[in-house]
Amino acid sequence: MGERPAKAGRRRVRWSRTLTGCPRKPGGHRARRTRHADRLDAISSGVGRHGWAGVVDDLPSVETTLSGPCLVAKVVGVMDYVAQPELRERLRQVIASGERAVVLDLADVSFCDTAGLNVLLGARREAERAAVALVLVCVPGPLLRVLEMTGADQVLRVFDTVADAEAALS
């Protein structure tokens, strides 16, 4: 950690250096991490900055229904790093339920980041191990663009409607 020479009238500031050796102002990364930590604390304690409603809206849910030869799992909420452990476990249970085809309905997903994408790809791997066909339906536009940009749409089968997926899987 280097120190810059002090100028007249200025106090000495110690700067940390990144891996590339470029100086970085203290607190920049820490401030972002604190906001995320606050969100994690709010969800785990049950009270968020917007009260109970803000916390409940952030928690994902997976509702399952049997439709023809497929088990339709409707994912509701946010698919991000906070929801990742719960969502991953819930999708693992859906895949292990014994059905030969699982349709993930993503119409009510309000946000998906790379952690959510990782959950979808992990669910695909779990489904392959269990010899279960896994497809996505009703994918929101922003998430569909992410799937296309990352190439995940080549690995995950995507359909417009549940009926289209059922027809392809039967």
Buried (B, 14 or more C-beta within 10 A) or exposed (E): EEEEEEEEEEEEEEEEEEEEEEEEEEEEEEEEEEEEEEBEEBBEEEEBEEEEEBBBEBBBBBEBEEBBEBBBBBBBBBBBBBBBEBBBEBBBEBBEEEBEBBBBBBEBBBBBBEBBBBBBBBBBEBBEEBEBBBBBBBBBEEBBEBBEEEEBBEEBBBBEEBEBBBEEBE
